[in-house]
């Protein structure tokens, strides 16, 4: 109770700053725990999903096996996008289907990859924001606490080390609280960013392999048959009678 005496005696700014730091700390730890669980599942699911796809005998079997292994739906959207273009068109042509198979695959795989990466990147902005702003929030509480401590000392008219050390030391707790909130958020942001880069590289490589697989397997454009050359018969040789008449 004595350790928090300065907080109970503080004004609205001090208590609001402490409450904001507490909220930021809770939010960052919730994101850290959730993303640790998500990254672990993503790392395992991507490796298993890609391996299951290349071992499958057909597209339907591959989709069924990946759906059972891909718990976070990271590989399955790419396979579904490529499988949709691997099937022959039904005759209805839109602007999205007007391009070549290579252009359509590039577009749909890019969109699917962006959706998957958006899911993996969720929470990164919050961690970066908390890691960069928490020290300044704590510094604001420290400056405000020191201001009130010096004002109280000036009002008493008696300055001593006992009167200064206690209030200033209690105000500096806000700086320590800001650092305690910011350091885990920054460390988690850097670690998750490194893991996210590895998973993103695996997904991009798999999307490139899917594109090459579908493009190579698509039937080639029919070519016009080339007519055989027409041979012109040579004229018969002139006879001796014709030569004499000449």
C-alpha positions in Angstrom: 0.0 0.0 0.0 2.9 2.4 0.8 4.5 1.7 -2.6 1.3 3.0 -4.4 0.8 5.9 -2.0 2.0 8.4 -4.6 -0.5 7.1 -7.1 -3.4 7.4 -4.7 -2.3 10.9 -3.8 -1.8 12.0 -7.4 -4.1 14.0 -9.5 -6.1 13.0 -12.6 -3.1 13.3 -14.9 -0.9 11.0 -12.8 -3.6 8.4 -12.4 -4.6 8.6 -16.0 -1.0 8.1 -17.1 -0.7 5.1 -14.9 -3.9 3.6 -16.1 -2.8 4.1 -19.8 0.5 2.3 -19.1 -1.4 -0.5 -17.5 -3.7 -0.8 -20.5 -0.8 -0.7 -22.9 1.0 -3.4 -20.9 -2.1 -5.7 -20.9 -2.7 -5.2 -24.6 0.9 -5.9 -25.5 1.1 -9.1 -23.5 -2.2 -10.3 -24.9 -0.9 -9.8 -28.4 2.5 -11.4 -27.5 0.8 -14.5 -26.2 -1.6 -14.7 -29.1 1.0 -14.2 -31.8 3.4 -16.7 -30.2 0.6 -19.3 -30.5 -0.2 -18.1 -34.1 3.4 -18.1 -35.3 4.0 -21.6 -33.9 1.0 -23.0 -35.7 1.8 -21.1 -38.9 5.4 -22.4 -39.0 4.1 -26.0 -38.6 1.1 -25.7 -40.9 2.9 -24.1 -43.8 5.6 -26.9 -43.8 3.0 -29.7 -43.5 0.6 -28.1 -46.0 3.2 -27.6 -48.7 4.5 -31.2 -48.3 1.0 -32.6 -48.4 0.3 -30.7 -51.7 3.3 -32.1 -53.5 2.5 -35.6 -52.3 -1.1 -35.5 -53.4 -2.1 -37.3 -56.6 -4.7 -34.7 -57.7 -6.0 -31.2 -56.9 -9.1 -32.4 -55.0 -7.1 -34.7 -52.9 -4.6 -32.0 -52.2 -7.3 -29.5 -51.1 -8.8 -32.1 -48.8 -5.5 -33.0 -47.2 -4.4 -29.4 -46.8 -7.8 -28.4 -45.3 -7.1 -31.0 -42.5 -3.6 -29.8 -41.9 -3.8 -26.0 -42.4 -5.4 -24.9 -39.2 -4.8 -21.2 -39.8 -5.8 -21.3 -43.5 -2.4 -20.1 -44.8 -1.7 -22.5 -47.6 -5.3 -23.5 -48.6 -6.2 -20.0 -50.1 -3.3 -20.2 -52.5 -4.2 -23.8 -53.6 -7.9 -22.8 -54.0 -6.9 -19.8 -56.1 -4.6 -21.8 -58.4 -7.1 -24.7 -58.6 -9.9 -22.3 -59.7 -7.8 -21.2 -62.7 -6.6 -24.7 -63.4 -10.2 -25.8 -64.3 -11.4 -25.0 -67.8 -13.6 -21.9 -68.1 -17.4 -22.2 -68.3 -17.8 -19.9 -71.2 -18.5 -16.6 -69.3 -15.7 -14.2 -70.0 -15.1 -11.2 -67.7 -12.3 -8.7 -67.6 -10.6 -10.8 -65.0 -10.6 -13.7 -67.4 -9.7 -11.8 -70.5 -5.9 -12.0 -69.9 -3.7 -14.9 -70.3 -3.5 -17.8 -67.8 -0.1 -16.4 -66.5 -1.6 -13.0 -65.8 -4.7 -14.4 -64.1 -2.6 -16.7 -61.9 -0.3 -13.8 -60.9 -3.2 -11.7 -59.9 -5.2 -14.3 -57.9 -2.1 -15.7 -56.2 -1.0 -12.2 -55.3 -4.4 -11.4 -53.8 -4.5 -14.6 -51.8 -1.0 -14.1 -50.6 -1.8 -10.6 -49.4 -4.8 -11.9 -47.4 -2.7 -14.6 -45.8 0.1 -12.2 -44.9 -2.4 -9.7 -43.6 -3.6 -12.3 -41.1 0.0 -13.0 -40.0 0.9 -9.4 -39.7 -2.1 -8.5 -37.4 -0.9 -7.2 -34.1 2.5 -6.0 -35.4 1.3 -2.3 -35.6 0.0 -2.4 -32.0 3.3 -3.8 -30.7 5.3 -1.2 -32.6 3.1 1.6 -31.4 3.3 0.5 -27.8 7.0 0.0 -28.0 7.6 3.5 -29.4 5.2 5.5 -27.3 5.3 3.8 -23.8 8.6 5.4 -22.8 7.2 8.9 -23.6 4.0 8.2 -21.7 6.1 7.2 -18.7 8.2 10.3 -19.1 5.1 12.4 -19.1 4.1 10.9 -15.8 7.6 11.5 -14.4 7.7 15.2 -15.5 4.2 15.8 -14.1 5.1 14.1 -10.8 8.3 16.1 -10.4 6.4 19.3 -11.1 4.0 18.6 -8.3 6.8 17.5 -6.0 8.7 20.7 -6.6 5.5 22.8 -6.2 4.9 21.1 -2.8 8.5 21.7 -1.7 8.3 25.4 -2.7 5.0 25.8 -0.8 6.5 24.6 2.4 9.6 26.9 2.1 11.8 24.2 3.6 14.2 22.3 1.2 16.1 19.2 2.3 17.2 16.0 0.8 14.4 14.1 2.6 11.8 16.4 1.1 13.2 16.0 -2.5 14.3 12.3 -2.6 10.9 10.8 -1.8 8.7 12.7 -4.2 11.2 12.7 -7.1 11.9 9.0 -6.6 8.2 8.2 -6.7 7.8 10.2 -9.8 10.7 8.3 -11.5 8.7 5.1 -11.1 6.6 6.3 -14.1 9.7 6.2 -16.3 10.5 2.7 -15.1 6.9 1.7 -15.8 7.1 3.1 -19.3 10.3 1.1 -20.0 8.8 -2.0 -18.5 5.9 -1.7 -21.0 8.0 -0.8 -24.0 10.8 -3.3 -23.8 8.7 -6.5 -24.1 6.7 -5.0 -26.9 9.9 -4.1 -28.9 11.5 -7.5 -28.4 8.3 -9.3 -29.4 7.9 -7.1 -32.5 11.5 -7.9 -33.7 11.1 -11.6 -33.0 7.8 -11.9 -34.7 9.0 -9.8 -37.6 11.9 -12.3 -38.2 9.6 -15.3 -38.0 7.1 -13.6 -40.3 9.8 -13.0 -42.8 10.6 -16.7 -42.9 7.0 -17.8 -43.3 6.4 -15.1 -46.0 9.4 -16.4 -48.0 8.0 -20.0 -47.8 4.6 -18.8 -49.0 5.9 -16.7 -51.8 8.0 -19.6 -53.0 5.0 -21.9 -52.9 2.9 -19.4 -54.8 5.6 -19.2 -57.5 5.7 -23.0 -57.8 1.9 -23.1 -58.1 2.0 -20.6 -60.9 4.6 -22.5 -62.8 2.7 -25.8 -62.3 -0.6 -24.4 -63.6 0.9 -22.5 -66.5 3.0 -25.5 -67.6 0.0 -27.9 -67.3 -2.4 -25.6 -69.2 -3.0 -26.7 -72.9 -1.0 -24.7 -75.5 -2.8 -22.5 -77.9 -3.8 -24.4 -81.1 -1.7 -23.7 -84.1 -3.0 -23.4 -87.7 -2.1 -26.3 -89.9 0.4 -25.5 -92.5 -0.6 -26.6 -96.1 2.0 -28.8 -97.8 3.8 -27.1 -100.7 2.2 -27.6 -104.1 4.6 -29.2 -106.6 4.3 -27.9 -110.2 5.1 -30.6 -112.8 8.0 -29.9 -115.1 7.1 -29.4 -118.9 7.8 -32.4 -121.1 11.0 -32.3 -123.1 10.7 -31.1 -126.7 10.8 -33.8 -129.4 13.1 -34.0 -132.4 10.2 -33.1 -134.8 9.5 -30.0 -132.9 13.1 -29.0 -133.0 13.2 -29.5 -136.8 10.1 -27.4 -137.3 11.8 -24.6 -135.4 
